[in-house]
Amino acid sequence: MKIIICGAGQVGWHIARHLSGERNDVTIIDTNAELIRRATDALDVQGVTGFASHPDVLDRAGARDADLIIAATHSDEVNMVTCQVAHSVFQVSRKIARLRSSAYLDAIWSDLYRTDHLPIDVVISPEREVARAALQRLSAPSTFDAETFIGGKLHLLGISLDPDSPVLNTPLRQLDEMFTSLSAIVAGVRRGGRLFAPEPGDQLFAGDQIYVFTLSEDVPRTLEIFGKPAEKQNSVVIIGAGNVGLAVAQALEARPDRVRVRLIERDRGRAEDAADALNRTIVLNGDGLSAELLEEAAVPRADAVLAITDDDKTNILAAVRAKQAGAKLAISLVNDPTLMTLMEPLDIDAFINPRASTVSTILRHIRHGRVRDIYSIGDAEAEVIEAQVLSTSPIAGRPIRDIEFPEGVLLGAVQKGQRVVKPSGDLRIDEGDIIVIFALAADVPEVERLLQVSIDFF
């Protein structure tokens, strides 16, 4: 498959890494020659330097025989024009655009992207994806990562194990024997900076960061067993009233449990706009790093503080100050993946990675139709893949114990009909089943071979 990716920033680079590793013909375009050089040196891709919206640049990138174009530059307008040129001049059959401005995303314009006037097949909004991720984190406040699969029936929880966690020094096999009715499965463990898929005889230790699959009804019990009792949130403080902060505040206002929300914004005009758009949220104009303003916003008594400005360093410092002031939970938006290692030593409870959210969403839209969902773990260290089993798949009709999954792969859940079950050795995988798999990055191609999904994307 021939794919053109416009934009060699973090999102474009990581999409290129995924797709080139799956034996696709990938070309990446950017105006920055250094970014192109970095991509072509590190990845099996071709590079073109220039404006992605220019027909001659697209022509040099091979648009005449391209199957897909992903417009993920930093400019909404360039992304839209790129899709238009790809459609009108080169007849590219499928086009995905990343758009940030809410003006382009309002429902009144929804038909615009599905006509010849502006032919975009899929519109990705990073801000909306980040807002969704922030709300997901708030739904599981004692976790550092959280995502749902199979229509919300299955949860993936990222849990940091404290020294008093009741599961320490216990083999995972023994945990299954102790809690036979619990659906929880430990799929991944990060220890000493390395992520791996554990064996049944492996033990868990203080400081481990683990990824656990569990059914929605078992989430409170799972958190309690791993030393993270569920807590209700009544008070939330948001630092940053951009598109993300405003969307989160509006979502919290719409919740039936009446969460008290305070929103801090440094820019006066933006603060006034937020105050006009919100009904019950208290909006404060000032510096989110100010100890006095944090006190005024009742941060010391807050159940959660979300630092989601457009500056990583501000978010990290604001989260640190919030925890020092007494906030129970601090969540920071971090674009630079190299800064995420600071979360634990700085006592920041969780982070939101916009790049991972956007990459996961784009991959979800371009993979084969039988792949229903994809979630990127950490700095693209692993993927969680939700897929439907095809009749041609090597795993169809076989019990799990007879399937030769790679060492870095664990099966998290199986849906048969409307019932989601915990995998066991004698459970047979049948055509039409929905399975959720945790796979280290190096093992994703083999998983796709087992699922028979790497040949055709649409």
ABEGO torsion letter per residue (X at the ends): XBBBBBEABAAAAAAAAAAAAAGBBBBBBBABAAAAAAAAAABBBBBBBEBAABAAAAAAAGAAABABBBBABABAAAAAAAAAAAAAAAGBABBBBBBABAAAABAAAAAAAABAABBBABBBBAAAAAAAAAAAAAABAABABBBBBGGGABBBBBBBBBAABAABGBBAAAAAAABAABABBBABBBBGGBBBBBBAABBBBBGBBBBBBBBAAAAAAAAAAAGBBBBBBABBBBBEABAAAAAAAAAAAABAAGBBBBBBBABAAAAAAAAAABAABBBBBEBAABAAAAAAAGAAABABBBBABABAAAAAAAAAAAAAAGBABBBBBBABAAAAAAAAAAGBABBBBAAAAAAAAAAAAABBAABABBBBBEBGABBBBBBBBBAABAABGBBAAABBBBAABBBABBBBEABBBBBBAABBBBBGBBBBBBBBAAAAAAAAAAAGAAABAX
